[in-house]
Amino acid sequence: MSQVLPLQSSPPHIVFAHLGKRYAGAQAPALEDVSFTVARGEIFGIIGRSGAGKSTLLRTINMLERPGTGQVRVDNVDVGGLDENGLVALRRRIGMIFQHFNLLSAKTVFENVALPLRVAGVPRAEIAPRVMALLELVGLAGKAQVYPATLSGGQKQRVGIARALVHRPEILLCDEATSALDPETTESILALLRDINRQLGLTVVLITHDMAVIRQACDRVLVLDHGRVVELGDVWQVFAEPQADATLALLRPLRLEMPAPAGVNSNSNAAYAGARAGHSEVRGYAAHC
């Protein structure tokens, strides 16, 4: 069994420990012995091709998917061991945005953002100022009374982001949040996520199949392939020194390089020779028998 050796020194916000998941009738596991940590306040990217297990992994954080083996811990609490009330409380600490926005077409922008607060029984007097502050944060202060059909894709995603923040979460999960958007709109949404990360101190975990999204938004990245971690590291490092075949395939369409920070020789492969030769180690943690 492998032991995780995290690279970051800050206390982990989220810990994945030997996570496994197999769907009924599936020939191969969706996740297999997945172990890593996410630091508080970082923007952490998970990338992989279709079917790699990205969405399954992301949804174990708020227990929309339950792992078959292993643990997910948030603030050192095993979320798989929470009762129903504990899960409700956890999910209010974790916001989530989706690829297809999931807005209610018969409700205004204001009503879409306010809905989770009304369901939770938040007093009406508290709802309006909180919703309006969030709409201002995401750049939609003038759109409160319009309906989703009148909005662009990027504006709809901004509504989704505002709605995800209504319970003042500590963690924001982004499930392919920009894959339905054009490149220019994607860039603006990623810039908004970075601003929210800085202003609110949120831990952001996003999944994508697009390395350009990782390059623009993330501090660190994990590459998932067939349910297993094949690469993990700082974004500049993974772009400059890709090791896994899956990483190389994901980078190939971009045909670009990220420069290493000053003093780091990005042309040196010596530190990663072990991973190249037999994949006995994965960047970011080492496997020990």
Secondary structure by P-SEA (a helix, b strand, c coil): cccccccccccccbbbcbbbbbccccccccccccccccccccbbbbbbccccaaaaaaaccccccccccccccccccccccccaaaaaaaaaabbbbcccccccccccaaaaaaaaaaaacccccccaaaaaaaaaaaccccccccccccccaaaaaaaaaaaaacccccbbbbccccccccaaaaaaaaaaaaaaaaacccbbbbbcccaaaaaacccbbbbbccccccccccaaaaaaccccaaaaaaaccccbbbbcccccccccccccccccccccccccccccc
